[in-house]
Amino acid sequence: MQPTNKQIEYCHILAERNGSCPCLEDGTPIFETSMVEADKFIKQHKKGKWIDRDNGNPEDWGIPNH
């Protein structure tokens, strides 16, 4: 079963933030091949560290009073 457009869009966002993604020989991202692969990619990459919270002011992260 093919992944939904929403899954593909989200996977592309995660791949961009992650910097790479596994692809087939023709360059097609594996997450575009099936719903199962898209779900695996999302689960594996959605918890990535995208914000360096060790630097800056907590108010800059949208967390007031910390």
C-alpha positions as a printed Julia matrix, in Angstrom:
66×3 Matrix{Float64}:
  0.0    0.0    0.0
  1.37   3.41  -1.0
  2.03   6.04   1.68
 -0.36   8.95   1.98
  0.59  12.38   0.7
  0.65  13.6    4.31
  3.12  10.85   5.27
  5.37  11.65   2.31
  5.3   15.37   3.09
  6.18  14.76   6.75
  8.95  12.31   5.79
 10.47  14.92   3.49
 10.43  17.45   6.33
 12.13  14.94   8.64
 14.68  13.99   5.97
 15.53  17.64   5.42
 16.0   18.23   9.14
 17.97  15.01   9.48
 20.16  15.82   6.49
 19.69  12.51   4.67
 17.52   9.46   4.19
 17.95   5.95   2.81
 17.16   5.72  -0.91
 16.76   3.13  -3.61
 19.34   2.87  -6.4
 17.32   5.28  -8.55
 17.36   7.92  -5.79
 13.78   7.41  -4.61
 13.54   7.69  -0.82
 12.6    4.34   0.71
  9.81   6.0    2.72
  8.01   6.68  -0.57
  7.75   2.97  -1.38
  5.1    1.95   1.19
  3.09   3.02   4.22
  5.12   0.64   6.36
  8.42   2.21   5.29
  7.01   5.72   5.81
  5.84   4.8    9.31
  9.24   3.3   10.15
 11.03   6.43   8.94
  8.72   8.72  10.91
  9.08   6.71  14.11
 12.84   6.55  13.73
 13.38  10.26  13.03
 10.61  12.25  14.68
 12.48  12.49  17.99
 15.66  13.9   16.48
 17.4   16.82  18.19
 16.74  19.82  15.96
 17.07  22.64  18.46
 20.25  23.25  20.39
 18.76  24.05  23.76
 22.17  24.22  25.43
 22.63  27.69  23.95
 20.53  30.8   24.15
 17.72  32.02  26.31
 14.82  29.65  27.18
 12.37  32.39  26.24
 13.72  32.11  22.7
 12.43  28.52  22.62
  8.88  29.58  23.49
  9.13  28.42  27.11
  8.39  31.41  29.37
  9.44  31.64  33.02
 12.17  28.99  32.89
